[in-house]
Amino acid sequence: MLTAYGRPQEDQRLQEDVAGGIDVRRTDMTRYLQARTAFFDHFVVDSIARGVCQLVVVGAGYDGRSLRYAQPDVQWFELDHPDTQADKRARLARLKVDPDRTQFVAADFAVDDVAALLRGAGHDVTRATAYVCEGVSVYLSAPILSSLLGAVVRSAASESGLAIELALVPRSGSERLRRSRLQARVTNVGEPLRSEIAVQQLDALFETTGWQVRRAVDPAGVDVQRSRRSAAFVIAVPRRCGVS
């Protein structure tokens, strides 16, 4: 998503370094990833437009939005496993890319209190924050995912928002086949899928962890209650803020 601000050329250099010259073919998966990227980009840009000056990327990996949408008055926090984070920082240093408005916060979601780690890194719990959790939840067990959502909401001030991708229990033969194939691929590289949720339980997951769903759509933008797809892109707000 193009904006009048940011350093997209630095993000591009990082992505090319990570890709290592791999030739990407257009497939169902690449189309899915493009739709996912667009959804989360819109969430970030919309959040900045409404004056949110803190953004937290949960499970950041090699995400480059803190570069692509860099603003002098916007502070980014990237939560991720220390090993991944160390590799990313080494790549940025080698590329001479300065992540000057990014705080790197090493975290193991299975054991660490994310809210405490953010406080220690300078995150202001009294100011609105946009939380981005893309391509992460499916690799977390259900208890760890619930714990993470609860920890995040404890750091969320009024007017904060969360955008998260979730895997839904497949509701058709084609979706079950698609999920089975994906599970085989990711298990083969040591990262098996660990959680999925029935669409009927979506609201309950957020309510029990302190959130309310504001919007939940599939990759085509169709409300998940009417979709047959097994992926949900969700925007939620802290329950104490209510739903507009």
Beta strands, then each sheet from edge to edge (+ up, - down):
strand 1: 54-58
strand 2: 75-80
strand 3: 102-106
strand 4: 129-133
strand 5: 161-167
strand 6: 211-217
strand 7: 231-238
sheet 1: 3+ 2+ 1+ 4+ 5+ 7- 6+
end
